[in-house]
Amino acid sequence: MESTEKRFLDSVLAAGGSQVARTLLRLIADLTLARLVLPESHGLFALAWSTVVIAGFVRDLGLPYELVRDPKQPYGTVMLWELISGAFVTALLIAAAPLFGRLDPALPQVLRVLALWVLIEAAAVVPRVYFERQLQVSKLVGPEILRGLTFAVVSISLAVASFGVWSFVLGELVAATVFLLILWSKARGAFSLTADPRSIPGLLKRSSLLFIIALVANTTPFVGRYIVEMVDTTSMVGQFEKAFLWAFRAQILLIPALGRVIYPALVAYRSDRPRFVGAFRLGTVAILSIEVLLAYFLFFNAEVVLLKILLGPNWEPAVHLLRILCFLPLVDPFNRLGGEMLKAYREDRIWLIIVLLNLASLVGFGWFLAQRMGPAGMAWAHYLMLGHLIMAWRVYRICGSEFWRLVGDLMITYLLPLPFFLAIAHFFPAASWSRFAASLLGGALVGAWMLSRFAKPFRAFFLGSQADVKTADPPP
């Protein structure tokens, strides 16, 4: 058997490579579609996509998360539930589609078709979780990349043929089907599909808090779209969605890649405190190092990035929203992987409190500020999510003395790029190619310094002996 560290590192590299490739493919598709399809259709799909993603969490009821930590590995039982629940939720979503016409008259028709995604994804849950649980993410790379390629080809082809919002809908459905077929071809015979229907109630009971957590946590990012629709137009929803997407581009790139590996790794390290805390600290620093550089870069180059390079002149309102949102990933550094840490320790209740408080804060502050400031108020509300304070406290309690080492690393990461970008902003005019080029150079220099500084602890964790990993205080 390979060591946990070896499988962990291999899975991190595989997940990272897959995420980079898929992000590049999605980036090509997004940039092309931004110029082929009007913002209103982007906004319409954003509303529909948010709805089916939330429906997917209702379908799962937290079972995929419980499956990772269940020692019995009931793959067949979970598969049975996913198929039955997937069919039921899909039918329910199709029947309830007319209710969404209050947001936009065209939304029900889009939802009726896109609802099939919920059922297709249901059949892919178990083999995907199996490879992630076994830290064999490398086997998911091919299917995931082909999924991204399929979406890009189908959606762009349909957009060229003037299919509008249906370019996104059919692209997602075809890509999900291709992913499903290839995934099962790799997973055939890898695990038992024997199902025990009598054990489903017990599984659902143990996963109930995980379901509520996943539903609330993954619903929260979509709140802004619905509130913007209520106070403005569907076209502005598209503007807000694009600004939000690019503000979190690094997070979208890194969190899925590391999160899918960190959780099973932390479960494996539960009895090894130094490596448990070390994996969390290194993962957090790696994510924030990239997010910080991207935040500074986007703030000082928003016009060039969005209007001249990426999206085109139709997206000017997104520039102001991007400037508000771009530093948002930096205000909750412990939330990046903190949820994976709490899941590994089965601290589901406190995580539930955190995500509920975040959702309540965002809805309350978001509605209040959006009524007064429009979409910009909704953007500012994301800085007022009070659950982040509880997460920081719990991470401190778990990490002990290592928490302050992590804080020191983050402070250096946050402040080091600031003088470089302030100097660039002083000497080069706004919205200019010269500032864009200087920002690329400055970001590369700071990134190289960060890489040299954090390379040693990464090597110690993955290649060193147990004595090389600093002992952390046990959790209270």
C-alpha positions as CSV (number, residue, x, y, z in Angstrom):
1,M,0.0,0.0,0.0
2,E,1.2,3.5,-0.8
3,S,1.6,5.8,2.2
4,T,-1.2,8.3,2.9
5,E,1.2,11.2,2.1
6,K,2.0,9.6,-1.3
7,R,-1.7,9.1,-2.2
8,F,-2.5,12.6,-0.8
9,L,0.2,14.3,-2.9
10,D,-0.7,12.3,-6.0
11,S,-4.4,13.2,-5.6
12,V,-3.6,16.9,-5.0
13,L,-1.5,17.0,-8.2
14,A,-4.2,15.1,-10.1
15,A,-7.0,17.2,-8.8
16,G,-5.1,20.4,-9.4
17,G,-4.2,19.3,-13.0
18,S,-7.8,18.4,-13.7
19,Q,-9.1,21.6,-12.2
20,V,-6.6,23.7,-14.2
21,A,-7.5,21.9,-17.5
22,R,-11.2,22.2,-16.8
23,T,-11.0,25.8,-15.8
24,L,-9.1,26.6,-19.0
25,L,-11.7,24.9,-21.1
26,R,-14.5,26.6,-19.2
27,L,-12.7,29.9,-19.5
28,I,-12.5,29.5,-23.3
29,A,-16.2,28.7,-23.4
30,D,-17.2,31.5,-21.0
31,L,-15.2,34.1,-22.9
32,T,-16.6,33.0,-26.3
33,L,-20.2,32.8,-25.0
34,A,-19.9,36.2,-23.4
35,R,-19.4,37.7,-26.8
36,L,-21.9,35.5,-28.6
37,V,-24.8,35.6,-26.1
38,L,-26.3,38.7,-24.5
39,P,-26.0,39.3,-20.7
40,E,-29.8,38.7,-20.3
41,S,-29.4,35.1,-21.4
42,H,-26.4,34.7,-19.1
43,G,-28.6,36.0,-16.2
44,L,-31.4,33.6,-17.1
45,F,-29.1,30.6,-17.1
46,A,-27.5,31.8,-13.8
47,L,-30.9,31.7,-12.2
48,A,-31.8,28.3,-13.6
49,W,-28.4,26.8,-12.8
50,S,-28.5,28.0,-9.2
51,T,-31.9,26.3,-8.8
52,V,-30.8,22.8,-10.2
53,V,-27.6,22.9,-8.2
54,I,-29.6,23.5,-5.0
55,A,-31.9,20.7,-6.1
56,G,-28.9,18.4,-6.4
57,F,-28.1,18.9,-2.7
58,V,-31.7,18.1,-1.8
59,R,-31.3,14.9,-3.8
60,D,-28.2,13.9,-2.0
61,L,-29.4,14.7,1.6
62,G,-25.7,14.7,2.6
63,L,-25.1,11.0,1.8
64,P,-22.0,11.6,-0.4
65,Y,-20.2,13.3,2.6
66,E,-21.3,10.6,5.0
67,L,-20.1,8.0,2.5
68,V,-16.5,9.3,2.8
69,R,-16.3,8.8,6.5
70,D,-18.5,5.7,6.9
71,P,-16.2,2.7,7.6
72,K,-18.7,0.2,6.1
73,Q,-18.4,1.9,2.7
74,P,-22.1,1.3,1.6
75,Y,-21.7,2.2,-2.0
76,G,-24.6,0.1,-3.3
77,T,-27.0,1.5,-0.7
78,V,-26.1,5.1,-1.5
79,M,-26.3,4.4,-5.2
80,L,-29.9,3.1,-4.7
81,W,-30.8,6.2,-2.9
82,E,-29.3,8.5,-5.4
83,L,-31.2,7.0,-8.3
84,I,-34.6,7.0,-6.5
85,S,-34.1,10.4,-5.0
86,G,-32.7,11.8,-8.3
87,A,-35.8,10.7,-10.2
88,F,-38.1,12.1,-7.6
89,V,-36.4,15.5,-7.3
90,T,-36.2,15.9,-11.1
91,A,-39.9,15.2,-11.4
92,L,-40.7,17.6,-8.6
93,L,-38.5,20.4,-10.1
94,I,-40.3,20.0,-13.5
95,A,-43.7,20.2,-11.8
96,A,-42.7,23.2,-9.7
97,A,-41.1,25.1,-12.6
98,P,-44.1,27.5,-13.2
99,L,-43.6,29.0,-9.7
100,F,-40.2,30.4,-10.9
101,G,-42.0,32.5,-13.5
102,R,-42.3,35.2,-10.9
103,L,-38.6,35.8,-11.3
104,D,-38.5,35.7,-15.1
105,P,-41.3,34.5,-17.5
106,A,-38.7,32.5,-19.5
107,L,-37.3,30.7,-16.5
108,P,-39.8,27.8,-16.1
109,Q,-39.2,26.6,-19.7
110,V,-35.5,26.5,-19.1
111,L,-35.9,24.8,-15.7
112,R,-38.0,22.0,-17.1
113,V,-35.2,20.9,-19.5
114,L,-32.2,21.6,-17.2
115,A,-33.9,19.6,-14.4
116,L,-32.7,16.4,-16.2
117,W,-29.2,17.4,-15.0
118,V,-30.2,16.4,-11.4
119,L,-31.0,12.8,-12.5
120,I,-27.9,12.5,-14.7
121,E,-25.6,13.7,-11.9
122,A,-27.3,11.3,-9.4
123,A,-25.9,8.3,-11.3
124,A,-22.4,9.8,-11.2
125,V,-22.2,10.5,-7.4
126,V,-21.1,7.1,-6.1
127,P,-18.2,6.3,-8.5
128,R,-16.9,9.9,-8.1
129,V,-17.0,9.7,-4.3
130,Y,-15.3,6.2,-4.5
131,F,-12.2,7.6,-6.3
132,E,-12.1,10.6,-4.0
133,R,-12.4,8.5,-0.9
134,Q,-9.6,6.2,-2.0
135,L,-7.4,9.3,-2.9
136,Q,-7.4,8.1,-6.5
137,V,-8.4,11.4,-8.0
138,S,-6.1,10.8,-11.0
139,K,-8.7,8.4,-12.4
140,L,-11.2,11.3,-12.5
141,V,-8.9,13.6,-14.5
142,G,-9.7,12.2,-18.0
143,P,-13.5,12.1,-17.6
144,E,-13.5,15.6,-16.1
145,I,-11.4,17.1,-18.8
146,L,-13.6,15.5,-21.5
147,R,-16.6,16.8,-19.7
148,G,-15.3,20.4,-19.9
149,L,-14.3,19.9,-23.6
150,T,-17.8,18.6,-24.4
151,F,-19.4,21.6,-22.8
152,A,-17.2,24.0,-24.7
153,V,-17.8,22.4,-28.1
154,V,-21.5,21.9,-27.7
155,S,-22.3,25.3,-26.1
156,I,-20.2,27.4,-28.5
157,S,-21.6,25.5,-31.5
158,L,-25.1,26.2,-30.4
159,A,-24.4,29.9,-29.6
160,V,-23.0,30.4,-33.0
161,A,-26.3,29.1,-34.3
162,S,-28.1,31.7,-32.2
163,F,-29.6,29.2,-29.6
164,G,-29.1,31.8,-26.8
165,V,-29.7,30.4,-23.3
166,W,-30.2,26.9,-24.7
167,S,-26.5,26.9,-25.6
168,F,-25.7,26.6,-21.9
169,V,-28.6,24.2,-21.1
170,L,-27.8,21.6,-23.7
171,G,-24.1,22.0,-23.2
172,E,-24.4,21.1,-19.5
173,L,-26.7,18.1,-20.2
174,V,-24.6,16.6,-22.9
175,A,-21.4,17.2,-20.9
176,A,-22.9,15.5,-17.8
177,T,-23.9,12.5,-19.8
178,V,-20.5,12.0,-21.4
179,F,-18.9,12.3,-17.9
180,L,-21.3,9.7,-16.5
181,L,-20.6,7.1,-19.2
182,I,-16.8,7.4,-19.0
183,L,-16.8,7.5,-15.2
184,W,-18.7,4.2,-15.0
185,S,-16.4,2.6,-17.6
186,K,-13.5,3.3,-15.2
187,A,-15.3,2.3,-12.0
188,R,-16.8,-1.0,-13.3
189,G,-16.1,-3.7,-10.7
190,A,-14.1,-1.4,-8.4
191,F,-16.6,-1.6,-5.5
192,S,-19.7,-3.6,-4.5
193,L,-23.1,-2.4,-5.5
194,T,-24.9,-4.6,-3.1
195,A,-27.6,-2.5,-1.5
196,D,-29.3,-2.8,1.9
197,P,-32.4,-0.6,1.8
198,R,-33.0,-1.2,5.5
199,S,-29.8,0.8,6.3
200,I,-30.9,3.9,4.4
201,P,-32.7,5.5,7.4
202,G,-29.6,5.1,9.6
203,L,-27.4,6.7,6.9
204,L,-29.8,9.5,6.4
205,K,-29.9,10.2,10.2
206,R,-26.1,10.4,10.3
207,S,-25.9,12.6,7.3
208,S,-28.8,14.9,8.2
209,L,-26.7,17.7,9.5
210,L,-24.2,17.3,6.6
211,F,-27.2,17.7,4.3
212,I,-28.4,20.9,5.9
213,I,-24.8,22.3,6.0
214,A,-24.2,21.5,2.4
215,L,-27.6,22.9,1.3
216,V,-27.1,26.2,3.2
217,A,-23.4,26.6,2.4
218,N,-23.9,26.0,-1.3
219,T,-27.1,28.0,-1.5
220,T,-25.4,31.1,0.1
221,P,-23.3,32.1,-3.0
222,F,-26.5,32.1,-5.1
223,V,-28.5,34.4,-2.8
224,G,-27.0,37.5,-4.5
225,R,-28.4,36.4,-7.9
226,Y,-32.0,36.1,-6.6
227,I,-31.9,39.4,-4.7
228,V,-30.4,41.3,-7.7
229,E,-33.2,39.9,-9.8
230,M,-35.7,41.3,-7.3
231,V,-34.3,44.8,-7.2
232,D,-33.0,45.1,-10.8
233,T,-33.2,43.2,-14.1
234,T,-32.2,39.7,-15.4
235,S,-29.5,41.4,-17.5
236,M,-28.0,42.9,-14.3
237,V,-28.1,39.4,-12.8
238,G,-25.8,38.4,-15.6
239,Q,-23.5,41.3,-14.8
240,F,-23.4,40.4,-11.1
241,E,-22.8,36.7,-11.9
242,K,-19.8,37.5,-14.1
243,A,-18.3,39.9,-11.5
244,F,-18.8,37.3,-8.8
245,L,-17.3,34.6,-11.0
246,W,-14.1,36.5,-11.7
247,A,-13.7,37.7,-8.1
248,F,-13.7,34.1,-7.1
249,R,-11.8,32.7,-10.1
250,A,-8.9,31.5,-8.0
251,Q,-11.2,30.0,-5.4
252,I,-13.2,28.2,-8.2
253,L,-9.9,26.9,-9.5
254,L,-8.4,25.7,-6.1
255,I,-11.2,24.9,-3.7
256,P,-12.8,22.1,-5.6
257,A,-9.3,20.6,-6.3
258,L,-8.0,20.8,-2.8
259,G,-11.4,20.3,-1.0
260,R,-12.1,17.0,-2.7
261,V,-8.7,15.7,-1.5
262,I,-8.3,17.5,1.9
263,Y,-11.5,16.0,3.4
264,P,-10.6,12.3,2.9
265,A,-7.0,13.1,3.8
266,L,-8.1,14.8,7.1
267,V,-10.3,11.8,7.8
268,A,-7.2,9.6,7.4
269,Y,-5.1,11.9,9.6
270,R,-7.6,12.1,12.5
271,S,-5.3,10.1,14.8
272,D,-2.2,12.0,13.6
273,R,-2.5,15.5,15.0
274,P,0.7,17.0,13.5
275,R,-0.2,15.9,10.0
276,F,-3.9,16.8,10.4
277,V,-3.1,20.4,11.3
278,G,-0.2,20.5,8.8
279,A,-2.4,19.5,5.9
280,F,-5.0,22.2,6.9
281,R,-2.4,24.9,7.3
282,L,-0.5,24.2,4.0
283,G,-3.7,23.9,2.0
284,T,-5.0,27.2,3.4
285,V,-1.7,29.0,2.7
286,A,-1.6,27.6,-0.9
287,I,-5.1,28.8,-1.7
288,L,-4.8,32.2,-0.2
289,S,-1.4,32.9,-1.8
290,I,-3.0,32.7,-5.2
291,E,-6.2,34.4,-4.2
292,V,-4.3,37.4,-2.9
293,L,-2.3,38.0,-6.1
294,L,-5.4,37.7,-8.2
295,A,-7.4,40.1,-5.9
296,Y,-4.7,42.8,-6.2
297,F,-4.4,42.2,-10.0
298,L,-8.1,42.4,-10.6
299,F,-8.7,45.5,-8.5
300,F,-6.1,47.6,-10.3
301,N,-6.8,46.2,-13.8
302,A,-10.6,45.5,-13.8
303,E,-11.4,47.5,-17.0
304,V,-8.7,45.9,-19.1
305,V,-9.4,42.4,-17.8
306,L,-13.2,42.5,-18.3
307,L,-13.8,44.9,-21.1
308,K,-10.7,44.7,-23.3
309,I,-9.7,41.0,-22.9
310,L,-12.4,38.8,-21.5
311,L,-16.0,39.8,-22.0
312,G,-16.2,42.8,-24.3
313,P,-18.0,46.2,-24.1
314,N,-21.4,44.7,-23.1
315,W,-20.2,44.1,-19.6
316,E,-19.2,47.5,-18.3
317,P,-21.5,47.4,-15.2
318,A,-19.6,44.3,-14.0
319,V,-16.4,46.4,-13.6
320,H,-17.6,48.3,-10.6
321,L,-19.0,45.1,-9.0
322,L,-15.8,43.2,-9.6
323,R,-13.8,46.0,-7.8
324,I,-16.1,45.5,-4.8
325,L,-16.0,41.7,-4.8
326,C,-12.4,41.0,-5.7
327,F,-11.1,41.2,-2.1
328,L,-13.9,39.2,-0.7
329,P,-12.0,35.8,-0.8
330,L,-9.5,37.3,1.6
331,V,-11.9,38.1,4.5
332,D,-12.6,34.5,5.4
333,P,-9.3,32.6,5.1
334,F,-10.3,29.9,7.6
335,N,-13.5,29.1,5.8
336,R,-11.6,27.7,2.8
337,L,-10.9,24.3,4.4
338,G,-12.4,24.8,7.8
339,G,-15.5,23.0,6.9
340,E,-13.5,20.0,5.8
341,M,-11.7,20.0,9.2
342,L,-15.0,20.2,11.1
343,K,-16.5,17.4,8.9
344,A,-13.5,15.2,9.7
345,Y,-14.1,15.6,13.4
346,R,-17.8,15.2,13.0
347,E,-18.4,18.7,14.4
348,D,-21.5,19.0,12.2
349,R,-23.5,21.1,14.7
350,I,-21.1,24.0,15.0
351,W,-20.5,24.0,11.2
352,L,-24.3,24.2,10.8
353,I,-24.4,27.2,13.1
354,I,-21.7,28.9,11.0
355,V,-23.4,28.4,7.6
356,L,-26.8,29.3,9.0
357,L,-25.4,32.5,10.4
358,N,-23.7,33.3,7.1
359,L,-26.9,32.8,5.2
360,A,-28.9,34.9,7.5
361,S,-26.3,37.7,7.5
362,L,-26.2,37.7,3.7
363,V,-29.9,37.7,3.2
364,G,-30.5,40.3,5.8
365,F,-27.7,42.7,5.0
366,G,-28.0,41.9,1.2
367,W,-31.7,42.8,1.0
368,F,-31.2,45.9,3.2
369,L,-28.2,47.2,1.2
370,A,-29.6,46.2,-2.2
371,Q,-32.8,48.2,-1.6
372,R,-30.6,51.3,-1.0
373,M,-27.6,50.8,-3.3
374,G,-28.8,48.3,-5.9
375,P,-26.5,45.4,-7.0
376,A,-23.5,47.2,-5.4
377,G,-25.2,46.9,-2.0
378,M,-25.6,43.2,-2.6
379,A,-21.9,42.9,-3.3
380,W,-20.9,44.8,-0.1
381,A,-23.2,42.5,1.9
382,H,-20.8,39.6,1.3
383,Y,-18.3,41.3,3.6
384,L,-20.8,41.1,6.5
385,M,-21.2,37.3,6.9
386,L,-20.9,36.8,10.7
387,G,-20.4,33.1,10.7
388,H,-16.8,33.6,9.6
389,L,-16.0,34.8,13.1
390,I,-17.1,31.5,14.7
391,M,-15.1,29.6,12.1
392,A,-12.0,31.5,13.0
393,W,-12.6,30.8,16.7
394,R,-13.1,27.1,16.1
395,V,-10.0,26.8,13.8
396,Y,-8.0,28.5,16.6
397,R,-9.3,25.9,19.2
398,I,-8.4,23.0,16.9
399,C,-5.0,24.1,15.7
400,G,-3.8,25.4,19.1
401,S,-0.4,27.1,18.8
402,E,-0.2,26.4,15.1
403,F,-3.0,28.8,14.6
404,W,-0.7,31.8,15.1
405,R,1.8,30.3,12.7
406,L,-0.9,30.2,10.1
407,V,-2.0,33.8,10.9
408,G,1.6,34.9,10.5
409,D,1.9,33.2,7.1
410,L,-1.4,34.8,6.0
411,M,-0.4,38.3,7.1
412,I,2.8,38.1,5.1
413,T,0.8,36.8,2.1
414,Y,-1.7,39.6,2.3
415,L,0.7,42.5,2.8
416,L,3.7,41.6,0.6
417,P,2.0,42.4,-2.7
418,L,0.6,45.7,-1.5
419,P,3.6,48.0,-2.0
420,F,4.3,46.5,-5.5
421,F,0.7,47.2,-6.7
422,L,0.5,50.6,-5.1
423,A,3.7,51.7,-6.9
424,I,2.3,50.3,-10.2
425,A,-0.9,52.2,-9.7
426,H,1.0,55.4,-9.0
427,F,3.3,55.3,-12.0
428,F,0.9,53.8,-14.6
429,P,-2.5,55.2,-15.7
430,A,-5.7,53.4,-14.9
431,A,-7.2,51.1,-17.6
432,S,-3.9,51.0,-19.5
433,W,-2.0,48.2,-21.1
434,S,1.1,49.5,-19.4
435,R,-0.4,49.0,-15.9
436,F,-1.6,45.6,-17.0
437,A,1.9,44.5,-18.1
438,A,3.5,46.0,-14.9
439,S,1.0,44.2,-12.8
440,L,1.8,40.9,-14.5
441,L,5.5,41.4,-13.8
442,G,4.9,42.5,-10.2
443,G,2.6,39.6,-9.5
444,A,5.1,37.2,-11.0
445,L,7.9,38.5,-8.7
446,V,5.7,38.3,-5.6
447,G,4.5,34.9,-6.6
448,A,8.1,33.6,-7.0
449,W,9.0,34.9,-3.5
450,M,5.9,33.2,-2.0
451,L,6.8,29.9,-3.7
452,S,10.4,30.0,-2.4
453,R,9.2,30.8,1.1
454,F,6.5,28.1,1.4
455,A,8.3,25.4,-0.6
456,K,10.3,24.1,2.5
457,P,7.3,23.3,4.7
458,F,5.5,21.6,1.8
459,R,8.6,19.4,1.2
460,A,8.8,18.6,4.9
461,F,5.2,17.6,5.0
462,F,5.1,15.3,2.0
463,L,8.7,14.0,1.9
464,G,10.0,14.4,5.5
465,S,9.8,12.1,8.4
466,Q,7.2,12.3,11.2
467,A,9.8,14.3,13.3
468,D,9.9,17.0,10.6
469,V,6.3,17.9,11.2
470,K,5.8,20.3,14.1
471,T,3.5,18.9,16.8
472,A,0.3,20.8,17.4
473,D,-1.8,21.0,20.5
474,P,-4.6,18.5,20.7
475,P,-8.2,19.8,20.2
476,P,-10.2,20.6,23.3
